[in-house]
Amino acid sequence: MSSTTPLFRVHFGDGTTVDIPAETADAARKSARPRAQARETVITKVKLVRETR
């Protein structure tokens, strides 16, 4: 088991995404919420990144 923080990909309603390191999907969503508000969009989904881009 890896000791690194998992990476989550947060998808926004405007079609953009951002990768955020967080312990849980809820923590990633909470971290991304200010970005969504700044872009005047919503978070549509949060997924665990299994492999980097």
C-alpha positions in Angstrom: 0.0 0.0 0.0 1.3 3.4 -1.0 1.8 6.2 1.6 1.1 9.0 -0.9 -2.0 11.1 -0.9 -4.6 9.9 -3.5 -5.3 12.1 -6.5 -8.9 13.0 -7.4 -10.1 14.5 -10.7 -12.8 17.0 -10.1 -15.1 17.7 -13.1 -17.0 21.0 -13.5 -20.2 21.8 -15.3 -18.3 23.9 -17.8 -16.3 20.9 -19.0 -13.1 21.7 -17.2 -11.3 19.4 -14.7 -8.7 19.8 -12.0 -6.6 17.2 -10.2 -6.5 17.6 -6.4 -4.6 15.5 -3.9 -6.9 14.7 -1.0 -7.6 11.9 1.5 -11.2 11.4 0.4 -13.5 12.4 -2.5 -15.4 14.6 -0.1 -12.2 16.5 0.9 -11.4 17.0 -2.8 -14.9 18.3 -3.5 -14.5 20.7 -0.6 -11.2 21.9 -1.8 -12.5 22.5 -5.4 -15.7 24.3 -4.3 -14.1 27.8 -4.3 -12.8 27.2 -7.9 -16.3 26.2 -9.0 -17.7 29.4 -7.4 -15.1 31.5 -9.1 -15.9 30.0 -12.4 -19.7 30.3 -11.7 -20.2 26.6 -12.4 -20.9 23.5 -10.4 -19.0 20.3 -9.6 -20.5 17.4 -11.5 -18.3 14.5 -10.3 -15.2 13.6 -8.4 -13.2 10.5 -9.5 -10.1 8.8 -8.2 -7.2 9.2 -10.6 -5.8 5.7 -11.3 -3.1 6.9 -13.7 -1.7 10.4 -14.3 -2.2 12.2 -17.6 
